[in-house]
Amino acid sequence: MTAASSSPPLQGLRVLDLATLFAGPLAAMMLGDFGAEVVKVEHPRRPDPSRGHGPAKDGVGLWWKVLGRNKRTMTLDLSTPGGRDTLLRLAADADVIVENFRPGTLERWDLGWDALSAVNPRLVLARVTGFGQFGPYAHRPGFGTLAEAMSGFAAITGEPDGPPTLPPFGLADSIAALATAYAVMTALTARNTTGRGQVVDMAIIEPMLSVIGPHPLWYDQLGYVQPRTGNRSRNNAPRNTYRTADGSWVAVSTSAQSIAERVMALVGRPELIGEPWFADGAGRAAHADLLDEAVGSWIARHTRDEAMSAFEKAEAAIAPVYDVRDVLADPQFQALGTVTEVPDPELGPLRMQNVLFRLSETPGHIRWAGRPHGADTAELLTELGLTGAEIEALRAEGAV
């Protein structure tokens, strides 16, 4: 790889991350992973709450180390005159601002789209909120949990006789972050043609609805509402998790007809392949009890390694159910570099997820883990052209 080809693809892109918690900051992190210069702007006295989410080591929040990677950090109280003026100076030279204040908050500080675009017509403003910038719910506080509930995801997740089930992690926020990064890059591509920036209105409830599949269309055309089916699918069977003889769990999928036939032959029930109902996924799903018993009883007589080996030889689809310890030890993840080690001056070497994808010519890279609150404030203000006296005046005002 030549030196020129190794330059990160988003080098030269300047991003201001004004958002808190997960969707907005995660989108900014994704841009930073591929070379964008990201500046994390936090309130001087109220840091991003993600710094305190989850376990900490030596008083340092570990989640932040991932979410804040590749970002320089500064403090700024946008509600103060000095904070507002400083943000406008930063915005004048930025390409993207990511924010997740409730609709109307930036406008109340005189930092709405009109003010920002006046100082930089090429700016892209990504506004990430629970419910979007308009509509009857726009001013409600919104979190990913609400999106997981309102999108229909929780209603179809869980056992048939159990309650709707929420994921134990930020699923909706993460999907919204991916969508926001995509939207920002789309807006920047449009800017190449129009010469103008624009507003990205990202409602967290919408990407979540997009990824659950054609449910609105099913209801519109057929009046069909998908029920909870646990690990089973209405579209194919066998599809479930099964316990092995050594107490582990494996997942089996038979989305392709040929795979379903291989599984039945492997577990010693080839006669089922000739049944008329076995010829398509819906027919097999209607006989899931029978198929689950056939597959489950065979797997229960074998260890995880034995089951994995037999399925692989039969070219049937199987995967172990991992916890994080298994992920870190897995040779496929190791070969891909899915988890990488990042040096950190506060905590030493840290293992965390690598960048999202591999590019053959212009790969992304984690340059540093999340930095302390406001660590780069003075340096960034100096780069902006402020004098020492001006910086002290901002401190005296409480703006930084």
HELIX and SHEET records of a PDB file:
HELIX    1   1 ALA A   23  ASP A   33  1                                  11    
HELIX    2   2 PRO A   49  GLY A   52  5                                   4    
HELIX    3   3 LEU A   62  LEU A   67  1                                   6    
HELIX    4   4 PRO A   81  ALA A   91  1                                  11    
HELIX    5   5 THR A  105  ARG A  108  1                                   4    
HELIX    6   6 TRP A  113  VAL A  119  1                                   7    
HELIX    7   7 GLY A  144  MET A  150  1                                   7    
HELIX    8   8 PHE A  153  ILE A  156  1                                   4    
HELIX    9   9 LEU A  171  THR A  194  1                                  24    
HELIX   10  10 ILE A  205  VAL A  211  1                                   7    
HELIX   11  11 HIS A  215  LEU A  222  1                                   8    
HELIX   12  12 GLN A  257  LEU A  266  1                                  10    
HELIX   13  13 PRO A  270  GLY A  274  5                                   5    
HELIX   14  14 PRO A  276  ALA A  279  5                                   4    
HELIX   15  15 GLY A  281  ALA A  285  1                                   5    
HELIX   16  16 ALA A  288  ALA A  300  1                                  13    
HELIX   17  17 ARG A  304  LYS A  313  1                                  10    
HELIX   18  18 VAL A  324  ALA A  329  1                                   6    
HELIX   19  19 PRO A  331  LEU A  336  1                                   6    
HELIX   20  20 THR A  377  GLU A  383  1                                   7    
HELIX   21  21 GLY A  388  GLU A  397  1                                  10    
SHEET    1   A 6 LYS A  71  THR A  75  0                                        
SHEET    2   A 6 GLU A  37  GLU A  42  1                                        
SHEET    3   A 6 ARG A  14  ASP A  17  1                                        
SHEET    4   A 6 VAL A  96  GLU A  99  1                                        
SHEET    5   A 6 VAL A 124  THR A 129  1                                        
SHEET    6   A 6 VAL A 199  ALA A 203  1                                        
SHEET    1   B 2 ALA A  56  LYS A  57  0                                        
SHEET    2   B 2 VAL A  60  GLY A  61 -1                                        
SHEET    1   C 3 ASN A 240  ARG A 243  0                                        
SHEET    2   C 3 TRP A 249  VAL A 252 -1                                        
SHEET    3   C 3 ILE A 318  PRO A 320 -1                                        
SHEET    1   D 2 VAL A 339  VAL A 342  0                                        
SHEET    2   D 2 LEU A 350  GLN A 353 -1                                        
END                                                                             
